[in-house]
Amino acid sequence: MTENQKTAFGFAGKNLLWSEIVKHLNEVQTALTLQAIAQSVKGEDRIHLCGQADAVNYVISSLISMRQEARQLNGLTPDEDLA
């Protein structure tokens, strides 16, 4: 992890930008998942939507992992204020 990442992701307390980014990504993931499981969606369209939902899930997971690692490196509790 770079020093910039440690600083950017290792902040203490709440951060409105962070909270809104995670909230938005969760909303996008939910919307993609609901589209993927809709009865009207068939074949390759379903596969594509599932791939998109999985990609958004990966982004969310990687951002939260970076935040946990940065918080820990900054001497903070890694599981606090993650979303």
N, C-alpha and C positions, 0 to 999 in steps of 0.2 A: 504494500500500500504506500502510495506517495504521501509526502507531507501535505500537499494540497488536498488530497482525498481525506487524509486524517483530520484536517481542519474543517473541510466542508461537511463531512458526514459525522464528525465526532462532537457536534455541539450538544450542550446541556439544555434540558428543558424542552418546551414546545417551540416549534417553528412553523409558522403559517404556510410558507411555501412548501415545506416538506409534507405537511399534513394534506395539503390540497393536491399535491402530485400523487401521493399514495392513494388518496380518495378517488381521484380521477382514473388512475390506472385500474383500481378495483372495479369502478363502474364500467369501464371499457371491457374488462375481462368478463364481467357478468353479462353485458349485452352480447358479446361474441358467443358466449356459452349458450345463452338463450336462443340465439339465432341458429347455432349449430344443432341444437336438439329439437328445433321446430319441425313439425310433421311435413311442412311444405318443402323443406330443404332435402335435396337428394344428392346422392353420389359424390362427385368431386367437389361440389359446393360445400357439402358437409365436412369433407376432409379438409378443405381449405380453411373454413371457419374454425375447426378444431385446432389446426396448426397456428392460426392467428391467436386464439385464446391461450394456447400453450406458450407462445412467444411472449405474450403480455405477462403471463404467470412467471416466466423466467426473469423478465425485467424486474418485476416486483420483488421476487425472491433475491435477486442479486443486489438490488438497492438496499434491502433490509439487512442482508448479510454484511454489506460494506458498512452500514451504519453500526451494526453490532460490533464489528471488528474495530472500527474507528473509536467508538465509545470506550471499548475495553483498553485500547492503546492510550487513550486520554485519561485513564484511571476512573472511568465512570461505569455504572452498572450497564452491562450490554443489552439487557432486555427492557429498558425503560424508554418510554416515548418513541416507540418504533414506528407508529402509524399516526 
